[in-house]
Amino acid sequence: WGVMDAGSWLGIGNSGDKPSHFSAWSKVRLGWVNPIEITSGSYILTPVINDGMIYKIIGSSYNENPKGFNSEYFLLENRQKTRFDTAIPGDGMLIFHIDESMWTNRNQNHKKVDLEEADGDDDLDNEYNHGDAGDPYPGSSNKREFSISSYPNNYSYENNSSVFEITNITKSGDNVDFAILTYMVNSGEQIRYDTDLSYDTAGSGTERDI
């Protein structure tokens, strides 16, 4: 899904004759795209290869400070099998989980840039393949939701669920339509699941989400 990885070897006749586009994070990092930050509402995501549209979602427990404790966010891009992306393994919306506090992707359990594989098979994480048609949304697995209860889910690396869920993910021609529901309190501020500490008699605590 990115020319900086196995995407450089994609081809139609010969390996490498149709390398893929850069991933959403790479495009943003290089300064080629300014992602559009979105919250609640209904959205249409057009093919990134046409107009460079990339959406960004920041959860309640996330921040944008690269040295921060939770510098996490999500990037959404629509990849279609056309032009330099002709040889990618599928099409639809890719959801990338980013943590700018990490330097590399060497830790498979906590990556800097992680593709949320829609089908939940974790083939990329387990190095079974370099991407397949089940990775995008809705994709071959027809996955239409990214939320607290889906797999993959919208949790941070600190096991906090974010305040949003993406629902009603559908393809409309080459576009991807979806809705975002953001949980709000009466004051209009975003909230997240709090952490409760349950203590045993020795005074040690075990965190759990409530």
LINVEN-V880716 format. One record per residue. RES is the residue in one letter. NEAR is the number of other ideal C-beta (glycine too) atoms within 8 Angstrom. D_CENTER is the distance of its C-alpha to the mean C-alpha in Angstrom with 1 decimal. Layout:
RES	NEAR	D_CENTER
RES	NEAR	D_CENTER
This chain:
W	11	12.5
G	10	13.9
V	10	17.5
M	8	17.5
D	9	17.0
A	7	18.5
G	15	17.8
S	10	21.0
W	8	23.0
L	12	22.1
G	11	25.2
I	7	27.3
G	4	30.8
N	6	30.2
S	6	27.3
G	9	25.9
D	7	27.5
K	10	24.2
P	10	21.6
S	13	18.1
H	12	16.6
F	9	14.9
S	16	11.1
A	14	9.6
W	10	10.0
S	11	13.4
K	15	14.5
V	13	13.9
R	6	15.5
L	7	18.4
G	5	19.0
W	7	18.8
V	10	16.5
N	4	16.5
P	10	13.3
I	8	14.3
E	8	13.6
I	9	13.7
T	8	14.9
S	6	16.8
G	7	18.0
S	7	17.7
Y	10	15.9
I	8	16.4
L	13	14.0
T	10	16.3
P	12	16.0
V	15	14.8
I	10	17.8
N	7	20.2
D	6	19.5
G	8	16.6
M	12	14.7
I	14	11.3
Y	13	10.2
K	12	9.2
I	13	9.1
I	9	11.1
G	15	12.1
S	9	15.8
S	10	16.0
Y	12	14.0
N	8	15.8
E	9	15.7
N	6	18.6
P	7	17.9
K	5	20.6
G	9	19.6
F	6	19.1
N	11	15.6
S	14	14.2
E	13	10.6
Y	11	8.2
F	13	4.8
L	14	5.4
L	14	6.1
E	15	8.8
N	15	11.5
R	15	13.1
Q	9	16.6
K	8	19.3
T	8	21.6
R	5	23.3
F	8	21.7
D	12	18.8
T	9	21.6
A	9	21.2
I	13	17.5
P	7	17.3
G	13	16.0
D	9	14.7
G	13	12.5
M	13	9.1
L	15	6.3
I	13	2.6
F	15	2.5
H	11	4.1
I	12	7.4
D	12	10.8
E	9	13.6
S	10	16.3
M	10	15.8
W	3	17.8
T	6	16.6
N	8	14.7
R	4	17.9
N	8	17.2
Q	5	15.4
N	3	15.0
H	6	13.5
K	10	11.8
K	10	11.5
V	10	8.6
D	10	6.9
L	13	5.5
E	10	5.1
E	13	8.4
A	16	9.5
D	11	13.0
G	9	12.7
D	7	15.1
D	7	13.5
D	11	15.5
L	12	13.6
D	7	13.9
N	6	17.5
E	5	18.3
Y	6	19.7
N	7	18.4
H	7	16.5
G	12	14.4
D	10	15.6
A	8	15.7
G	13	14.0
D	15	10.5
P	13	9.8
Y	15	10.3
P	12	13.2
G	15	14.2
S	8	17.2
S	9	16.4
N	6	16.5
K	13	13.6
R	9	13.8
E	10	12.2
F	14	9.3
S	10	11.5
I	8	13.7
S	4	15.6
S	10	13.2
Y	4	12.2
P	8	9.6
N	10	9.7
N	13	8.6
Y	9	10.9
S	12	11.2
Y	8	13.0
E	7	16.1
N	6	15.7
N	13	15.6
S	11	14.0
S	13	12.6
V	11	14.8
F	13	12.8
E	10	12.0
I	13	11.0
T	11	14.0
N	8	16.2
I	14	13.7
T	9	16.4
K	9	17.4
S	7	20.3
G	4	21.7
D	9	19.2
N	11	17.3
V	13	14.6
D	12	15.7
F	14	14.1
A	9	15.1
I	15	13.9
L	8	16.2
T	9	16.6
Y	7	19.1
M	9	22.0
V	7	25.3
N	4	28.6
S	4	28.5
G	5	25.3
E	6	23.3
Q	9	19.9
I	8	20.4
R	11	18.7
Y	7	20.1
D	6	23.0
T	9	24.0
D	8	27.4
L	7	29.7
S	7	32.1
Y	8	35.0
D	7	37.5
T	4	41.1
A	4	40.5
G	6	38.3
S	6	35.1
G	7	31.9
T	8	29.0
E	7	25.9
R	7	24.4
D	10	22.2
I	6	24.3
